């Protein structure tokens, strides 16, 4: 579809009845048109069709996104576009990556929200797909949002462009940014891995992974904050998840922090996307490597301190909150606490804090896939974190 092309669908009508005199017979006698018969010229608004790109001029970009060949990729969990529109019709043209050819349960999942309500929750199974948000004969003012629900390692959703039919000359505009912005750095817990699974034996299924049911999204909603996430299931500080106790160096988050996403490695511009608060929730996967070994725990603590320094360099004015413990991994929390204290002593930085999260109560609340937090536990994590952030602010 060509970009930036407008086509007039219905031409505005101007009606003018005779306002002068009319001649009768052969003489020059004239007869005036009665005043009540005069119809003043009137203009009916023009209905136009236009196609616009998902740029910052037209939409608000939420979370980490990037542009490539005219496509806006929602490259992380929770990445989104949001805009206000005054139109009779709105349609979003989506683009998929190679993940659309995955088995159905591993294709990218997304949601479309209209005035804050989810009107579509689906997976992307085609390389191109058009989503009709609404259409009618009368104009409607609304807020439209498209969000990536599953994690980027399982493919992402791209926005080619947006089709609009409207009587307005300026039918689309970005929504306003929130007063508070929070970035969440994490692993599967932050991604909302298995949050909708009813069986702990489930594995990764994007159809059961939902960022809108993660503690990160719940916390941002509670604080009326903009939300950005950098999260990958199985990733850690010095080791990703490992089944044999050997270091998994292929699943480390710190090397990816400076780019939009692992598969979309464009540099991320922190200066134009500042965060008031940065939450680090990493270490759960590292425990499969450290596993009570003091030397490895010290290694993790040093690696954590190094990453903390990197996060501070990229976010010079942010409050940084470090947490761990939800999935019964509290034994590694002291290593985080030590890293935070060393960092504060070395730098004098007072805008860094840490707290140990409550362990999930599986007996009372149940669990999602792979013993991950379900929606009940994710909400409890959010309640705890929301309190911590409110105290800081």
N, C-alpha and C positions, 0 to 999 in steps of 0.2 A: 504494500500500500504506500502511495507516495506521501511524503511528509509535507505539512504546512500548506496543503491545498484546500481552498474553500470553494464550495459550489453553491450557488443560490438555488434553493429548492422552490421557493414561492416568492414571487415578486410582490412588493408592497403596492397597494392600490392607492391612486389619488383620484378622487372623484370631484369634478367641478361642473356644475350646471351653469347654464347661460346666465351671466350677470349683467349683460348689456341690454340694449333694446333690440326689438325684432320688427322688421318692416311688414306692413300689410298693404295689399293692393298696389296701385301704381303711384300713390302719393308718398309723401315722406312722413306721414303721421306715424308716431311710435307709441308703443304700449309697454310700460315697465313691467318687469316680472315682479309679482308680489314678494314682499320681503320674506314672508314665511316659506316661500318656495326656494329661497336661496339656500343651497347647501354649501357650507364652508369647506374648503379643501381639507382633507384629513389624510393622515399617513398611517398605514398599518405596518407594524414591525415586520422585518424581513427574517424569515426562517433560513438559517444558513447551516451547512454541514462543514465541519472542519476536522482535521486530524492533527493532533499535537503530540509532541514527544514528551517523555517523562523526564524533563529537565527541571532544575531548581526554579526556573522561571514559571513553570506551570504547576509543579507539585512539590510538596514537602517530602524530603527524603528522610526516612527513619532508619536508624541503624546503619550498618556498613553495606553500602551499595557501590556499584561501579558501572561505568558505561563502556561498551565495546561495540563498534560497528553500528551505532545507533540504537543499541539495545541496553536498557537499564536492568542490570542483574541484581536481584535481591539476594545477596551473597552469604548472609548469615541467618541463623534462627532469629525470627522477629524482625528482620529487615522489611521495610515497607515503603510504599508511597501513599500519600494522603492529599486530598485536594477538595476544595469547595467548588461546586458547580451549579450553574443556573441553566437548565436545559430541558428539552423534551426527551432526549435520548442520550445515554452514555454507554459506551462499550469499550472494554479494554482488550487489546490484542496481545496475547501472551506468546512467548517463545520458550521452548525447552532446550536443555542440553542433552547429552547422550544418555542421561539417567532416565529419560522417558522410555527407553527400551529395557529397563530393568524389569524384574518380576514385579507384579502389581504392588506388593507390600513394601517395595523399596524405591518407589518413584517419589518425586518431590511433592510435598503437600502444601497447600496454600488456602487462604481464606479471603473472601471479599466481604467487607463490612459496609453497610449503608446506614448512615446516621448512628453509628456505634453498634449496630446489630449485625450479627453474622447472617448473611443471606446465601452464602455458598461456602462449603468446606469440602475440598475435593483434592484429588491427586492429578498431576499433569501427565498425561499419557500420549500426547502428540507434540510434535515439534512446533506446531502453530495451533493456536486455539483462540477463539473470540468469546469473551464473556460479556453477555448483555446484562448490564447492571440494572437499567430500567429504560422504558420507552413508553411514550404516550402522546396524546395530542396537545396536552397542556404542559406548560413549563413547570419545572420543579427545582427548588433550591435544596441542595443536599450536600452532605459530606461523604466522600467515598474513600475507602482505604483497601489496599491490597497488601497482604502480609504473607511472608514465608513462614510456615509452621514447623517444617522439619529441618534437620541440620544440613549444612552445606556439603558434608562428605557424601550425602545421598542425593546430590543433584540440587539445582536451584531453579527458580522461576525467573524468567526475564520478561520485561515489558517492552514490546516493540513500539507501540504508540496507543493513543486514546482517541476514539471516534466520538464526536459530539455534534448534536443537532440542537440549535439554540436560537432564540430571538435576540439574545444579548450580544453586543459587540465584544464583550470580555467575559465569556462564559465560564472560564476556569481560572482558579488561583490557588496557590499553596495555602494550607491552613497555617495558623500561627504556631510558632514554637512554644513549648511549655516554659515556665520560669525555672524549672529544675530539670537537669539531665543526669542520668545514671548509666554507667557502663558496667556490664557484668562479664567477668572473665571466668570461664568454668569448663566443666566437662559434661558428661551425660546428664547430670542432675540439672544443670542450667538449661540444657537442650530440651528438657521435658521427655527424656527417653522413657518409653514404656509407661507413660503417665496414665494412659487409657487402657492398658492391658489388664485383664482380669486374672491372668495366670502368670505366676512368677517364673514359669518355665519358658515363657516367650522370649525370643531374641529381638534383635533390632527389626522393627517394622515401622516405617514412616507413617503408616496408617494408624498407629497407636502412639505416635510422638507428636506432641502439641505444645508449642512454645506458649500459647495463650493460657496454658494450665501449669506453667512453671512458676517457681517462686519469684523469678526475675520479673515476669510480666505482672504478677500479683502485687509485688512490691512497688513497681512503677505506677500501677493504677492507684494504689493506696496513697501514694505521695503526689499524685497528679504530675508525674514526671515523664519526660521523654526517655525512651529506653533503647539502649544499644547493647548487643551481645557479641562476644567472641567465644565460641564454645564448640567443642568437638568431643564426642563420646570416646572414652578410653584414653584420653590425653592427660599428661601430667607435667610436672616440673622437670624432674630428672629421668623419669621413666613413665611410659604409658602402661596400660594394663598388660600384665604378663602372666601367663598361665604356668610358667615353669620357674619363676623366681629370678630369671635372668633379665637384665636391663632391656627394655624396649625403647630404643632411642629413635624409632621411626614415628613415635606419637608424642612429641613434645610441643607444648603450646608456646613457650617463650619465643622460639624462632619465627613464629607466625604472627606475633602481635603487631608488627609494623606493617603488615599487608592487609588488604581487604578480607581475603580468605585464602585458604590453602590452594584451591583450584583457580582463584582469581587474584593472582599475586600482584596486583597493582598496589603501589605504596598508599597507605592510609594517611590522610592529612589531619593530624591531630589539632593543628592550629585553627582550622575552620570547623572542627567538630569537638569543641571543648566539653568536658564532663565535669559536673560539680562534685559527683561522687563516683568512685571506682570501687567495685566489689570484686575481690579475688576469692574464688571458691575452688581451689585446686589442691590436690594431695591425695584424694580418694584412690586414684589409680596408682599413685606412687607407693601406696602401702603394700601393693602386691609385690613390690620390689624390695622395699625396706624391711618389711615384715619383722619388726622388732630388733633388727641388727643395728647396733649403736653407730658403727662406722657409716652405714648407709643412711641412717637418720641424720647424721651430721652432714653428709654429702647433700641430702635433700635440703637441710636448713641453709647451707651455704648457697645452693642453687636458688632457693626461695628469696634470699636476701638480694642476690644479683638481679633477679626478675623484679623485685620490688623497686630497686634502683632504676631499672628501665621504665617501669610504669610511672614512677615519679618524674623522670626526665621528660616523658611524653605528656604528662599531665601535671604541670608545675603548681597549679592552684587547687587541685582536687583534694577532697577528703578520700583517703584510701581505707577500705574496710577489708580485713583478712579473716576468713572463716573456714571452718572444716568440722566434720564430725557426724553429719546426718546419717550416713550409711555405716555406722558403727566403726568409724575410723578415728576415734578420738585419741588413740595412742600416738598418732603423729602430730597432734596439735601442739604439744610442747615445743617441737622443732620449729613450728611456725612462730610461736610466741617468742622464742629465742631469736629468730631471724628479725622479727619486728623490733625487738628491744635493741639488738645490735645496730640495726639501721638507724633508729632514733638517736641512739647515743653517738653514733658516728657523724650524723648529719645535723642533729638538732631539730629534725623534722617532728613537729608535734601534731601534724594532721594525718597521722597513721594510727589505726587502732586494730585490735583483733578480739575475737570472741569465739568460744567453742560452741558450736551448734548442738542442740538437743538431738540425741539419737532417735531415729524414727521408731514409733511404737507399732510394730507389725501386728501384734496380737490384737490391739484395739482398732487400728486404722487400716490394716491390710497393707499390701504392697503391689507395685506394678511389675513390669517385666524385669527379670533378673534381680529381683529384690530392690528395685529402685523405688523412690518415692512416688506414690500415686497422688491424685489431686488433693486428697485430704492432707497428706503430709506436706505437699508443696505449699499449701495455704498456711500451714503451721510454720514452715520455714520463713515464709514471707512475713507473717505477723511478727516473728522474732527480729528479722532483719529491719523491718519498717520501724520498730521501736528503737533499734540501735541508731539508724540514720536520723530519726527525729531528734534523738538526744544530741547527736553531733551538730545538727543544723540549728 
